[in-house]
Amino acid sequence: MIGSRTLHKNPENHKDVALCYKVCYRFAELGISFTSGLCGLGMDAIAQRAYSQAVNDGKAFLSQFEVYVSRKDDIDKSRLPNRHLAIIKNPSLKKELEDLASSLHGNWSNCDSYARGMHHRNCHEILGYHLNNPVKAVITWCELDNFGDYVGGSRTALKLAERYRIPIFNLNTPDKKKVLAEIHDFLRWHEIVG
């Protein structure tokens, strides 16, 4: 679950926030694990809250959380529920993370160490802690530029998903019914729903 912080910043998106929460909660009920980056806004926050509520409701388990951060401060500063489950980026893969993230980011030389750490974290969100266990799909709410390309910090993760041919379902679209149908078809194909 990856997505732009602008989802929460624009009051006109309240219906999208509610829809994303509903999708995340349903995924939790279905036993699907989620990966995220512990951001306080956007799809990360929605997933963290929805899965936490599903756990509180007895419909999901803490083992379904796979949340990555760049550094321990990110956990300490977070106000999200179950933040203690977050995993700090793999220090033994610093070179691999640097190479991977820089190959995906169009302006790497302008990123400071904090920004680079966030992009490293995004690589873990898609490929797992050891960068060898890719997610099956990405649910996102991400803005696109005039050329149809992802914008913002989520771009690195989404470009990585594209590189690995991982399906991306972007809920930031006027045709939400179509995307929801595509998600349902994906879940049916993987025999998660009937």
Protein Blocks (a to p, Z undefined) as FASTA:
>chain_A
ZZdfklmmpmklmmmmmmmmmmmmmmmmnopacddehiaghjklmmmmmmmmmmmnopac
fklpccddfbfklmmmpcbehklmpccddfklmmmmmmmmmmmpmblmlpcfklmmmmmm
mmmmmnojnopaccfbdcddddddfkopaedjklmmmmmmmmnopacddfbbfklmlmmm
mmmmmmmmnomaZZ
